[in-house]
Amino acid sequence: MRSDTNGNHLAAPSPGAAIYVDTENLRDSDHAQNIVAEIIANWPGPLPLGSVSLYVRADKIAVWEMWAESSYPDLRVRVRGVQHFSNHKAKNSADLAITADAVADLVTGQAATVAVVSNDSDFGALFVKIKEMAHTAGLERTPFLWITSPDAGALSPEMERFIPDAMRWDLSAALAAPAADAAQPEPQPLPKPVKPAALAPGSAVSKSDTDNEAIAEELIRQLPIGRFKAADAQKIVKKRWSKHPAASGDTAQFGQFLGKEVWPALQKRGVTMPGRSSPRTYEVTQAAKDSIAKSKPKPPTQPPSREQSDAEPTPARIAATVAATITDDLFSATAAQAAIKSAWPQHPAAKTTPQRFGLWFSEQLWPIMERHGVVLAKEKPRRYEMTPDARHRLTELG
């Protein structure tokens, strides 16, 4: 066994490589699971995979363990809980845990290669440390692989420029549209989507539609019959849903979003892809136009009328009304009470004092709102943030 300059022992390489997944750097749980599945299914080698470590919210350890152990019984599974001591993301907690585990696994021989799944440029320090350890131990190559994914931010220009290509694996191409040489498949039912951030408030999407299906229908309505490119589609999304993340990115990023997220819904409705090489071209057919000719979007959810308000509503219905009534993204409990007072003036919560309403709000409404994406933006004075995704989900409860 050899040592590095700090006296750390670097064990002789074991047969397995280890993956360390920073799930909080990824968009959501669906996205993280898809990323892990893609990596394990297409692991480039040369060493086989030996273990996968997942870094998740501390209250989600059990469900992630069940998923990982049942999905990958041949791998050693480790799930670390990242404790959050505030309502904002504890960004550095996962970074430190991954760094400590990766170095320890190399030193003890539990891993031969470290593969970090994150777009967080702070892992550059881990790369430097492992490179130093490998050089001191006389290894010919640095046992490190940096795996980045689409829709999880971008590495800093310095990391993009200086991390060797042999130590980078960008999943953007693998998770994009079908390969250029693949035969045009028959339209298939829309698979379970990797959900992007929801559409902006007021978007007319029925309860049975996903956000991607709504975008697909809007593109088919707005675009003329014939060929179009990602740039043409982005203009429509930007005009209709200006707050959607895909609307503000560059054309290349939007092209990835269109090819991966929206293409299945477009294909199901009869849109074709005559040009699969970069840049891809799509074509709106008459069949696609016909498929939505009778489809009319539903109006946005409205607060209940006074006549509908006689019966005392459920907390879920109240939360939906508050989301539909409040127009500002940042709001207080006082604004929520005003919305309730307008819809249900005889409701006990509408007539109580602000202090008592605050307690009622915390017990009755906040758990529902938090579960659907509302976040605590400021502690004192307490302010909540109604994100577009949260507003969309909550109004559907009504």
VOVEXTI-600522 format. One record per residue (C-alpha): x, y, z. Coordinates in nm, 2 decimals. Layout:
N
{east X; north Y; up Z}
...
***
This chain:
398
{east 0.00; north 0.00; up 0.00}
{east 0.13; north 0.34; up -0.10}
{east 0.08; north 0.69; up 0.06}
{east 0.03; north 1.03; up -0.07}
{east 0.22; north 1.34; up 0.05}
{east -0.02; north 1.39; up 0.35}
{east 0.03; north 1.04; up 0.47}
{east -0.30; north 0.91; up 0.34}
{east -0.28; north 0.56; up 0.21}
{east -0.40; north 0.50; up -0.14}
{east -0.50; north 0.14; up -0.17}
{east -0.43; north -0.08; up -0.47}
{east -0.73; north -0.04; up -0.71}
{east -1.02; north -0.27; up -0.64}
{east -1.23; north -0.42; up -0.92}
{east -1.52; north -0.18; up -0.89}
{east -1.59; north 0.18; up -0.97}
{east -1.81; north 0.40; up -0.75}
{east -2.08; north 0.65; up -0.85}
{east -2.16; north 0.94; up -0.62}
{east -2.49; north 1.11; up -0.71}
{east -2.57; north 1.46; up -0.59}
{east -2.95; north 1.43; up -0.63}
{east -3.01; north 1.79; up -0.51}
{east -2.81; north 1.92; up -0.80}
{east -3.06; north 1.75; up -1.04}
{east -3.40; north 1.88; up -1.13}
{east -3.62; north 1.65; up -0.93}
{east -3.65; north 1.28; up -0.82}
{east -3.77; north 1.16; up -1.16}
{east -3.48; north 1.33; up -1.33}
{east -3.23; north 1.19; up -1.08}
{east -3.36; north 0.83; up -1.12}
{east -3.34; north 0.86; up -1.50}
{east -2.99; north 0.99; up -1.48}
{east -2.88; north 0.70; up -1.26}
{east -3.05; north 0.45; up -1.49}
{east -2.87; north 0.60; up -1.79}
{east -2.53; north 0.58; up -1.63}
{east -2.56; north 0.23; up -1.50}
{east -2.71; north 0.10; up -1.83}
{east -2.43; north 0.26; up -2.04}
{east -2.14; north 0.26; up -1.80}
{east -1.83; north 0.31; up -2.02}
{east -1.58; north 0.11; up -1.81}
{east -1.31; north -0.01; up -1.83}
{east -1.37; north -0.11; up -1.47}
{east -1.71; north -0.25; up -1.38}
{east -1.94; north -0.07; up -1.14}
{east -1.92; north -0.17; up -0.78}
{east -2.13; north 0.07; up -0.59}
{east -2.37; north 0.37; up -0.61}
{east -2.40; north 0.64; up -0.34}
{east -2.70; north 0.87; up -0.34}
{east -2.71; north 1.20; up -0.14}
{east -3.07; north 1.29; up -0.07}
{east -3.27; north 1.49; up 0.17}
{east -3.25; north 1.34; up 0.52}
{east -3.63; north 1.27; up 0.53}
{east -3.61; north 1.07; up 0.20}
{east -3.35; north 0.81; up 0.29}
{east -3.59; north 0.52; up 0.33}
{east -3.77; north 0.56; up -0.01}
{east -3.44; north 0.61; up -0.20}
{east -3.30; north 0.30; up -0.04}
{east -3.60; north 0.09; up -0.14}
{east -3.57; north 0.22; up -0.50}
{east -3.20; north 0.18; up -0.54}
{east -3.17; north -0.16; up -0.37}
{east -3.46; north -0.31; up -0.57}
{east -3.34; north -0.15; up -0.90}
{east -2.97; north -0.24; up -0.87}
{east -2.94; north -0.55; up -0.65}
{east -2.59; north -0.63; up -0.79}
{east -2.44; north -0.30; up -0.67}
{east -2.35; north -0.19; up -0.32}
{east -2.60; north 0.08; up -0.24}
{east -2.53; north 0.37; up 0.01}
{east -2.78; north 0.64; up 0.07}
{east -2.67; north 0.94; up 0.27}
{east -2.92; north 1.19; up 0.42}
{east -2.83; north 1.55; up 0.38}
{east -2.96; north 1.74; up 0.67}
{east -3.13; north 2.08; up 0.60}
{east -3.12; north 2.32; up 0.89}
{east -3.31; north 2.59; up 0.70}
{east -3.58; north 2.61; up 0.44}
{east -3.32; north 2.69; up 0.17}
{east -3.10; north 2.43; up 0.00}
{east -2.80; north 2.34; up 0.22}
{east -2.58; north 2.35; up -0.09}
{east -2.25; north 2.26; up 0.07}
{east -2.37; north 1.97; up 0.29}
{east -2.40; north 1.72; up 0.00}
{east -2.07; north 1.85; up -0.15}
{east -1.88; north 1.78; up 0.17}
{east -2.04; north 1.44; up 0.22}
{east -1.95; north 1.33; up -0.13}
{east -1.60; north 1.46; up -0.10}
{east -1.54; north 1.28; up 0.23}
{east -1.69; north 0.95; up 0.11}
{east -1.50; north 0.95; up -0.22}
{east -1.16; north 1.01; up -0.07}
{east -1.23; north 0.76; up 0.21}
{east -1.34; north 0.50; up -0.04}
{east -1.03; north 0.54; up -0.25}
{east -0.80; north 0.53; up 0.05}
{east -0.97; north 0.21; up 0.19}
{east -0.99; north 0.04; up -0.14}
{east -1.37; north 0.04; up -0.16}
{east -1.35; north 0.22; up -0.50}
{east -1.10; north 0.21; up -0.79}
{east -1.26; north 0.51; up -0.97}
{east -1.47; north 0.79; up -0.84}
{east -1.75; north 0.91; up -1.07}
{east -1.93; north 1.22; up -0.94}
{east -2.27; north 1.30; up -1.09}
{east -2.32; north 1.67; up -1.05}
{east -2.29; north 2.00; up -1.25}
{east -2.16; north 2.17; up -0.94}
{east -1.82; north 2.32; up -1.02}
{east -1.72; north 2.30; up -0.66}
{east -1.62; north 1.94; up -0.72}
{east -1.31; north 2.08; up -0.90}
{east -1.14; north 2.06; up -0.56}
{east -1.21; north 1.69; up -0.53}
{east -1.07; north 1.63; up -0.88}
{east -0.75; north 1.81; up -0.78}
{east -0.71; north 1.61; up -0.46}
{east -0.77; north 1.27; up -0.63}
{east -0.52; north 1.37; up -0.91}
{east -0.26; north 1.46; up -0.65}
{east -0.32; north 1.13; up -0.46}
{east -0.29; north 0.93; up -0.79}
{east 0.03; north 1.10; up -0.89}
{east 0.19; north 1.04; up -0.55}
{east 0.08; north 0.67; up -0.56}
{east 0.24; north 0.63; up -0.90}
{east -0.09; north 0.56; up -1.08}
{east -0.08; north 0.62; up -1.46}
{east -0.43; north 0.77; up -1.47}
{east -0.64; north 0.98; up -1.24}
{east -0.92; north 0.76; up -1.11}
{east -1.19; north 1.03; up -1.16}
{east -1.49; north 1.08; up -1.39}
{east -1.71; north 1.39; up -1.38}
{east -2.06; north 1.31; up -1.51}
{east -2.28; north 1.61; up -1.60}
{east -2.64; north 1.61; up -1.70}
{east -2.88; north 1.83; up -1.90}
{east -3.13; north 2.05; up -1.71}
{east -2.90; north 2.08; up -1.40}
{east -2.72; north 2.40; up -1.46}
{east -2.38; north 2.42; up -1.62}
{east -2.02; north 2.39; up -1.51}
{east -1.82; north 2.71; up -1.48}
{east -1.62; north 2.81; up -1.79}
{east -1.30; north 2.72; up -1.61}
{east -1.41; north 2.36; up -1.54}
{east -1.53; north 2.32; up -1.90}
{east -1.20; north 2.45; up -2.02}
{east -0.95; north 2.26; up -1.80}
{east -1.11; north 1.92; up -1.70}
{east -0.97; north 1.67; up -1.96}
{east -1.22; north 1.52; up -2.20}
{east -1.12; north 1.17; up -2.09}
{east -1.25; north 1.25; up -1.74}
{east -1.58; north 1.41; up -1.85}
{east -1.90; north 1.23; up -1.95}
{east -2.18; north 1.47; up -2.07}
{east -2.52; north 1.29; up -2.07}
{east -2.69; north 1.56; up -2.28}
{east -2.66; north 1.37; up -2.61}
{east -2.75; north 1.03; up -2.46}
{east -3.07; north 1.18; up -2.31}
{east -3.17; north 1.38; up -2.62}
{east -3.39; north 1.26; up -2.91}
{east -3.34; north 0.92; up -3.09}
{east -3.01; north 0.86; up -3.28}
{east -2.98; north 0.99; up -3.64}
{east -2.96; north 0.64; up -3.79}
{east -3.26; north 0.51; up -3.61}
{east -3.56; north 0.42; up -3.82}
{east -3.87; north 0.65; up -3.78}
{east -4.07; north 0.47; up -3.51}
{east -4.44; north 0.44; up -3.50}
{east -4.61; north 0.69; up -3.26}
{east -4.61; north 0.54; up -2.91}
{east -4.80; north 0.64; up -2.60}
{east -4.63; north 0.92; up -2.41}
{east -4.39; north 0.77; up -2.15}
{east -4.37; north 0.89; up -1.80}
{east -4.22; north 1.24; up -1.84}
{east -3.92; north 1.38; up -1.67}
{east -4.11; north 1.69; up -1.55}
{east -3.98; north 2.03; up -1.63}
{east -4.08; north 2.33; up -1.42}
{east -4.45; north 2.39; up -1.46}
{east -4.60; north 2.65; up -1.70}
{east -4.65; north 3.00; up -1.59}
{east -4.97; north 3.10; up -1.40}
{east -5.28; north 3.12; up -1.61}
{east -5.17; north 2.86; up -1.86}
{east -5.47; north 2.67; up -1.98}
{east -5.38; north 2.31; up -1.92}
{east -5.65; north 2.05; up -1.84}
{east -5.60; north 1.81; up -1.55}
{east -5.53; north 1.52; up -1.78}
{east -5.25; north 1.70; up -1.97}
{east -4.89; north 1.71; up -1.87}
{east -4.70; north 2.04; up -1.92}
{east -4.52; north 1.89; up -2.22}
{east -4.84; north 1.79; up -2.39}
{east -4.97; north 2.15; up -2.35}
{east -4.66; north 2.28; up -2.51}
{east -4.69; north 2.03; up -2.79}
{east -5.05; north 2.12; up -2.86}
{east -4.96; north 2.49; up -2.86}
{east -4.68; north 2.44; up -3.11}
{east -4.90; north 2.25; up -3.35}
{east -5.17; north 2.52; up -3.33}
{east -4.93; north 2.81; up -3.39}
{east -4.69; north 2.66; up -3.64}
{east -4.79; north 2.63; up -4.01}
{east -4.79; north 2.29; up -4.18}
{east -4.44; north 2.22; up -4.29}
{east -4.09; north 2.21; up -4.14}
{east -3.97; north 2.40; up -3.84}
{east -3.66; north 2.41; up -3.61}
{east -3.61; north 2.45; up -3.24}
{east -3.57; north 2.83; up -3.27}
{east -3.92; north 2.86; up -3.42}
{east -4.07; north 2.66; up -3.14}
{east -3.88; north 2.85; up -2.87}
{east -4.03; north 3.18; up -2.99}
{east -4.38; north 3.04; up -2.93}
{east -4.29; north 2.90; up -2.59}
{east -4.13; north 3.23; up -2.49}
{east -4.44; north 3.43; up -2.60}
{east -4.69; north 3.20; up -2.43}
{east -4.49; north 3.09; up -2.12}
{east -4.22; north 3.36; up -2.06}
{east -4.13; north 3.22; up -1.72}
{east -4.07; north 2.87; up -1.84}
{east -3.70; north 2.78; up -1.79}
{east -3.68; north 2.66; up -2.15}
{east -3.79; north 3.00; up -2.28}
{east -3.49; north 3.18; up -2.14}
{east -3.21; north 2.94; up -2.24}
{east -3.01; north 2.95; up -2.56}
{east -3.13; north 2.77; up -2.87}
{east -2.91; north 2.47; up -2.82}
{east -3.05; north 2.41; up -2.47}
{east -3.40; north 2.46; up -2.59}
{east -3.33; north 2.21; up -2.87}
{east -3.24; north 1.95; up -2.61}
{east -3.55; north 2.02; up -2.41}
{east -3.76; north 2.00; up -2.73}
{east -3.60; north 1.67; up -2.84}
{east -3.62; north 1.50; up -2.51}
{east -3.93; north 1.64; up -2.33}
{east -4.17; north 1.76; up -2.59}
{east -4.09; north 1.53; up -2.89}
{east -4.28; north 1.22; up -2.76}
{east -4.60; north 1.43; up -2.73}
{east -4.54; north 1.59; up -3.07}
{east -4.48; north 1.25; up -3.23}
{east -4.79; north 1.10; up -3.07}
{east -5.00; north 1.37; up -3.25}
{east -4.85; north 1.32; up -3.59}
{east -4.55; north 1.55; up -3.60}
{east -4.25; north 1.40; up -3.78}
{east -3.87; north 1.45; up -3.76}
{east -3.74; north 1.45; up -4.12}
{east -3.40; north 1.58; up -4.01}
{east -3.24; north 1.40; up -3.72}
{east -2.89; north 1.53; up -3.76}
{east -2.79; north 1.85; up -3.59}
{east -2.97; north 2.09; up -3.62}
{east -3.28; north 1.87; up -3.61}
{east -3.58; north 1.97; up -3.81}
{east -3.94; north 1.88; up -3.74}
{east -4.25; north 1.89; up -3.96}
{east -4.61; north 1.97; up -3.87}
{east -4.83; north 1.75; up -4.08}
{east -5.20; north 1.78; up -4.16}
{east -5.26; north 1.47; up -3.94}
{east -5.10; north 1.67; up -3.65}
{east -5.33; north 1.96; up -3.71}
{east -5.63; north 1.73; up -3.73}
{east -5.54; north 1.56; up -3.40}
{east -5.60; north 1.88; up -3.20}
{east -5.86; north 2.05; up -3.42}
{east -6.13; north 1.97; up -3.17}
{east -5.92; north 2.03; up -2.86}
{east -6.00; north 2.35; up -2.68}
{east -5.80; north 2.45; up -2.37}
{east -5.99; north 2.49; up -2.05}
{east -5.99; north 2.84; up -1.88}
{east -5.77; north 2.89; up -1.58}
{east -5.91; north 2.78; up -1.24}
{east -6.12; north 3.07; up -1.09}
{east -6.20; north 3.13; up -0.72}
{east -6.54; north 3.00; up -0.62}
{east -6.83; north 3.24; up -0.64}
{east -7.02; north 3.35; up -0.33}
{east -7.30; north 3.12; up -0.42}
{east -7.06; north 2.83; up -0.42}
{east -6.91; north 2.94; up -0.10}
{east -7.19; north 2.86; up 0.14}
{east -7.06; north 2.52; up 0.25}
{east -6.73; north 2.53; up 0.45}
{east -6.46; north 2.43; up 0.21}
{east -6.18; north 2.18; up 0.26}
{east -5.82; north 2.30; up 0.33}
{east -5.72; north 2.17; up -0.01}
{east -5.99; north 2.38; up -0.18}
{east -5.89; north 2.69; up 0.03}
{east -5.53; north 2.64; up -0.07}
{east -5.64; north 2.63; up -0.44}
{east -5.83; north 2.95; up -0.40}
{east -5.55; north 3.13; up -0.23}
{east -5.31; north 3.02; up -0.52}
{east -5.56; north 3.14; up -0.78}
{east -5.63; north 3.47; up -0.61}
{east -5.29; north 3.59; up -0.50}
{east -5.11; north 3.76; up -0.79}
{east -4.77; north 3.83; up -0.63}
{east -4.51; north 3.56; up -0.62}
{east -4.41; north 3.66; up -0.26}
{east -4.70; north 3.67; up -0.02}
{east -4.77; north 3.67; up 0.36}
{east -5.03; north 3.50; up 0.57}
{east -5.23; north 3.82; up 0.57}
{east -5.26; north 3.81; up 0.19}
{east -5.39; north 3.45; up 0.23}
{east -5.65; north 3.56; up 0.48}
{east -5.77; north 3.84; up 0.25}
{east -5.82; north 3.58; up -0.03}
{east -6.02; north 3.36; up 0.21}
{east -6.22; north 3.65; up 0.33}
{east -6.31; north 3.74; up -0.03}
{east -6.42; north 3.39; up -0.11}
{east -6.57; north 3.28; up 0.22}
{east -6.64; north 3.58; up 0.44}
{east -6.82; north 3.36; up 0.70}
{east -6.54; north 3.12; up 0.73}
{east -6.39; north 3.12; up 1.09}
{east -6.04; north 3.18; up 0.95}
{east -6.16; north 3.49; up 0.77}
{east -6.29; north 3.65; up 1.08}
{east -6.01; north 3.57; up 1.33}
{east -5.72; north 3.79; up 1.43}
{east -5.40; north 3.79; up 1.22}
{east -5.21; north 3.62; up 1.50}
{east -5.47; north 3.34; up 1.53}
{east -5.49; north 3.31; up 1.15}
{east -5.11; north 3.27; up 1.14}
{east -5.14; north 2.96; up 1.36}
{east -5.43; north 2.83; up 1.16}
{east -5.24; north 2.88; up 0.84}
{east -4.94; north 2.70; up 0.97}
{east -5.15; north 2.40; up 1.08}
{east -5.40; north 2.38; up 0.80}
{east -5.27; north 2.54; up 0.48}
{east -4.89; north 2.54; up 0.49}
{east -4.85; north 2.16; up 0.49}
{east -5.06; north 2.14; up 0.17}
{east -4.88; north 2.44; up 0.01}
{east -4.53; north 2.31; up 0.09}
{east -4.62; north 1.97; up -0.05}
{east -4.71; north 2.13; up -0.38}
{east -4.40; north 2.35; up -0.41}
{east -4.46; north 2.67; up -0.21}
{east -4.14; north 2.76; up -0.03}
{east -4.05; north 2.98; up 0.27}
{east -3.87; north 3.27; up 0.12}
{east -3.81; north 3.48; up 0.44}
{east -3.82; north 3.40; up 0.80}
{east -3.88; north 3.74; up 0.96}
{east -4.12; north 3.88; up 0.86}
{east -4.24; north 3.55; up 0.73}
{east -4.29; north 3.55; up 0.35}
{east -4.38; north 3.27; up 0.12}
{east -4.30; north 3.22; up -0.25}
{east -4.56; north 3.10; up -0.48}
{east -4.36; north 2.95; up -0.77}
{east -4.52; north 2.90; up -1.11}
{east -4.50; north 2.52; up -1.05}
{east -4.67; north 2.55; up -0.71}
{east -4.94; north 2.78; up -0.84}
{east -5.02; north 2.54; up -1.12}
{east -5.04; north 2.24; up -0.89}
{east -5.24; north 2.41; up -0.63}
{east -5.50; north 2.56; up -0.86}
{east -5.57; north 2.21; up -1.00}
{east -5.68; north 2.11; up -0.65}
{east -5.98; north 2.33; up -0.68}
***
